[in-house]
Amino acid sequence: MDWTDAKQHCESLTGQLMVIKTQADVDAFLQAITAAGYQYDRFWVGARDQEGDGQFTYVDGTPLASDSALWYPNEPNGGDCVQYGTYGDPNVGFQDNPCLGTDKFVCEIFQTG
């Protein structure tokens, strides 16, 4: 799915694309994709440059700094939607890519009641 379809799919499940802000979030993400049988790939996550101005925002509304340690080396570099690339340790991190690409994704599902 592209980023928008992935976001809408997660929302239809009462959730959101996974928001990764801390090392604990990275660890949970890597554990989830490893448990699902994935290792070296790219996954849409819940952040994008909504206005195309280089200012990235998580789907929860908080900013994602372009100098965050979560970015892959030499990123961001012009795309609007954020993927987490898992290319082996230590070469993992955020990449900004066109939103229309088809990739895997991870949803965070919110518990209700």
N, C-alpha and C positions, 0 to 999 in steps of 0.2 A: 504494500500500500504506500501511497505517497504520504507526506507528513500530515496534511489536512485530513485525509481519510483515516489515518491512524489515530489522530486526535479525536475525531468524531466517534470512532469505534470505542475507544477507551471511555469516552463520556457516556456512550450508550450502555456501558457496563457499570455505571455509577462510579466512574473513576477519572483518571487523567493519564496522559503520557507520563512516564516516570520522571520525576524531578530529582536531579543529582546535584547536590550542593556541597557535600562533605565527603570525606574519605569513607565514613560509615555508609553513606549512600552508594558510593562506588562499590564497596564490598558487597552490599546487598544486591546490587545490580549484577555484578559478576557472578555471585552465587546463583541468582535466578537463571541467568543464561546458561551457566554451566550445567545446572540441574536439568535444563531443557535440552541439553545435548549440543549447545553451541559453544564455540570458543573464539575463533578468529573471524570476525565479521563486523558489520556496522549495524547500529540500531538507532531508530529515531528516538529522541528523548524530548521531554517537555520544555523546550526553549526555542525561541526564534527571534529574528530581527523583523518585527512586524512592519516597520515603516521603511525598511531598506536603507537605514541611515547608519548602520554599524552598531546600533544600541540593542543588545540582546536582552530579552525578558523571558523569565520562566512563565509557564502557563498559570502559575499562582500569582503572577503580577510582580514578583520581585526581580530586580535586575541581575543579569549575569555579566560580570565585568569582562571586558576583552583581555584583561591581563590576569585573569584567574588561572591558577595552577592546573585547573582541570582541562584546559585547552591542549590539544596535540601541538607539538612544535610547529611554528609558522602559521598557526591558525589564530583567530579567524582571518579569512582571506577573500571574502566577497560573497559567500552564499548567505541565504536567509534562514534556513532551518538547520537545527543542530542534531547531529548524530554522535553517538559515542562509538568510537572505533576500538575494537579489541584485537590488536595485532601482536599480542605477546608482550610480556613485561620487559622493559618499562614503557614500551611504545603504545600506550593506550591514552585515550583522551577525546575531548570534544573536537569535532570538525564541523564547519559550516558548509553546507552544500545546497544546491537547488532543491526547493520543496517538492518538486514534481517527480523526483526519483523514487523508485520502488525499493523499499527496504523493510527489514523486520523492525519490531518495536516491542516495548514492554510497557504494560499498563500498571498503574497503582490503583487498586480497587479499594474504595472506602467502605468500611463496615457501617451499617446503619442499625439503629435500634439498640 
